[in-house]
Amino acid sequence: MQCGKEFISYFTSQLYCRVFIANQTIVKKGEHFEELYLIFQGSVTLSLAKKDMNEYFKLYCTNYFGDYQIMLGLRSSESYKSSPEHQTFTFCLKKKDLQDLISTFPDAKNLFLVRAYKRRIEFRRIKKQFEYDHDVLTDPDEDYARV
């Protein structure tokens, strides 16, 4: 299953660039994602709770984030920050534009939902492995029952 040319054209026409200075918080734990982020240059580090504490995963150029949180209506279960040494450049798509897109293109919605569930599962697996390996207590308020 693939998205059609019309979907891709609309998607790319709605993208805009955001630049984050070194070590800048992009999304805090517990916040809703207001954008889908596509990393163009630099990296983004995920932390269990607060920036610079229990960093467990890094996303690089061509990676993206915010998709499954928007698609599944979830708050961020981790903190996201830009590269510690350099600026991070991202292309962004507003949450509303993504939601409009997937309601207009049902095939794309199905594709995005399948990927969102798979990515959610994989991100949770990586996080749980870090918590286990580093003997970090999980947040009892976090909703692990969903998805």
N, C-alpha and C positions, 0 to 999 in steps of 0.2 A: 504494500500500500504506500502510495506517495501522494504528496500534496501537488495540486495542479499549478500551472503557470500563473493563473489569475491570483491564487492564494499567495504564491511566492512574490509576485509583483506588489500586491497590497502590503504584505509583511515587510518587505524591504523598504517600501516607500514611507513606512511609519517609523523606521528606526532613527534614532538620534544618538549623538555621541555624548558621553559623560566622562570626565577625567577626575580621578581621585588621587589626591596627593599621597605620598608615601605614608603607610601605616594609618590611613584614615578608615574609620568605621563606615561600612556601607549599609549594613543592616544589623540591628541588635537582636539578640535573642528575645523572642516574645513579640516582635513586631510583625505586622503584615507586610508582605512584599507588594510594593506599588508598581514594580517594573520587573520585566524579564531582562536579565543581563547576559550579554554575549561578550566574553573577554577577547579583546582585540590585541592588546599588548599589556604585559605585566602578569601579575598573578593575584589570586584571592585566597586568603587563608581562613579556614573555618576553625572556630574555637568552641569548646563545650558551652561556656556561659558568657564570659567577658573577654574582650579583646586581650590578647597576649597571655591568656590563661588556658592551659590544656589544649593547645593547638593540635589538631589531629589530622587535618587533611588540607591539601593545597590544590587549587584549580588553576590551570594555566591557559595560555593563549589557545583559542578555539573552543574552550569549555564554556558552559553556560550554567546559570542557576536562577532560581526563582520560579521555574516552570511548574514543578509539582506543587509548590506551595500555593501558587495562584490557581492552578487547575483543580486542586483538591480542597481549596479554602482553608489552608493551614497557616498558622503563624510560624515564624522561624524558630526552629528548635536549637539553633546555634547562632553564634555571632560571626559575621563576615567582615573581613578587613582587607584593604588593598596591600600590595607588595610593601614589605618593610623598607626596602632600599630605594625604590623608584615609583614613579607615577603608574597608575593602572588605567588604561583606556578601555572603555566598554561601549558597545552599542547597546541601546536600551529600547524596549518596546513597552509602552505604558500598559498597565494592567487592563484598563478599559479597552484599549485597542486590541489586545490579545483576546479578551472575552468577546468583543465584537467579531473578530476574525473567526473564532471557532464556532460562533453561533451562525455565521453566514456560510461557513464551509463545513458541513457535518463530517465529511471524510477526514478532514484535517483534525477535527475535534476528536474523533475516534483514535487517530494516530497519536495525537498529543496525550490523550488519556492513558493509552497503553504504555507509552514511554514514561509518563509521569509516575505511574504505579511502579514500574520497574526501577526507575531512578530512586524513588522513595525507599524501596526495599534495599537497594544497594547502598545508599547513603546511611541508612539505619544500621546495616551490617558493619560498615566501616567504623561507624561511631561506637557501636557495641563492642567491637573488637578492641578499639582503643581503650574504652572504659575497663574492659576485662584485663588487658595487658598492663595497664597502669594503675589498676586497683582504684579507679575513680568511682565514687558513688554516683548513681544516676539521680536525676531530679525526680522526686516522687510526684510532683505536680504535672510532669510531662505526660502527654497522652500517647502511650505506645500501643494502645489497643486499636487505634484507627489505622487503616490501610494494611 
